[in-house]
């Protein structure tokens, strides 16, 4: 019964999380953003003490049920292993000693990377974010292609239930990393069950340490056990030592497969204040390791605090500073909290958020940035900051969004078609919601753009619609820290009456 409940919960959560990532039509309401916010690392980075406390208490009571049913990458590994059992001969597992040195080194490297501001490694190893990138860059394009196929078929018969969507690659690098992650995790799951969870995943290592002290555990009743070894052969965590009747609770994910296959009913999930197999000796090496993590963290923090932030040179025509999405506040906050799950990338209705390559430097690879090649940021849209589970993008009201400056408009006279071709335009001014771009008299009855950076919100409307080629005459330059701008009363009233922000 426990195994069936676990499978049911896992399937439901996995299906909802996956669909929430690829749902371009908004079928799932905004309230389903809780699916992302109940994940361990996003809750930790967002300082969501309610969720974080709940997950810790859940682990201390029932063990690693988070890894078993809540973490989508963990469920993905179970699906992969299940597929192998269906297609090939049933896999027989055997007890393996825990790779504790590797686990601790990976955890230590993750902590150091986080404190040093090298967010790329943190996002790369976070299981929720890794699964998010797999969904956004691999599964979603296939889902969109399937939608377009149905659109063509239904439209042919006069039914317009479906509508065509653009299918494009937002970031080649992120797609490659998602594919590499998929292959690595799938191969490890195919050959070794939950090896990835118990060797590489820093969340698995952290919760594994807590689960050793959980109140409810799977226990072996030696009085009725006949030492057949079925439990060990079916343990995908390879953590049951059948010879010594011991279980490594730091790796047990409470899948309950062992209980299901035990013909003697010797495997039981029960409460016990004391465990007869608990070591009486203090593990000094673990204490030393945690002290090393803390000491390294303090040292790295000091180095980061003393590191100077170089200035930016904005003399070139192309963008020198990447634009961080609304709600990020500044690039430092984004880098400190974002794990590159790409939920904001997937949910952005204008497709203007894309994963960075080297725009933020090595440490910020795959983190979201604004790009206005395919659209511009809707003046009244706050979706990205609403769905972010990490606190990397703080929630904004529409009113706050109207006054949030994430970039500043820049005009290059030599590229403007009014200057080069002597033709009338004004598209940039028409698409500016705050009139930071306006048209002023030029010559021969023409008007030319005039910019006021003080009231620019950096939405990119002007940059997107600018017809100048091969280089834009107007673009948005990123700023390190978002500012609050004030609009004059007349302009604010005009925007409100128009209703469209233009």
Secondary structure by P-SEA (a helix, b strand, c coil): caaaaaaaaaaaaaaaaaaaaacccccccccccccccccaaaaaaacaaaaaaaaaaaaacccccccccccaaaaaaaaaaaaaaacccbbbbcccccaaaaaaaaaaaaaaaaaaccaaaaaaacaaaaaaaaaaccaaaaaaaaaaaaaaaaaaaccccbbbbbbbbccaaaaaaaaaaaaaaaaaaacccccccccccaaaaaaaaaaaacccccccccccccccccccccccccccccccccccccccccccccccccccccccccccccccccccccaaaaaaaaaaaaaaaaaaaaaaaabbbbbbbcccccccbbbbccccccaaaaaaccccccccccccccccbbbbcccccccccccbbbbccccccccccccccccccccccccccaaaaaacccbbbbbbccccccccccccccccccccccccbbbccccccbbbbbbccccccccccccccccccccccbbbbbbcbbbbbbbcaaaaaaaaaacccc
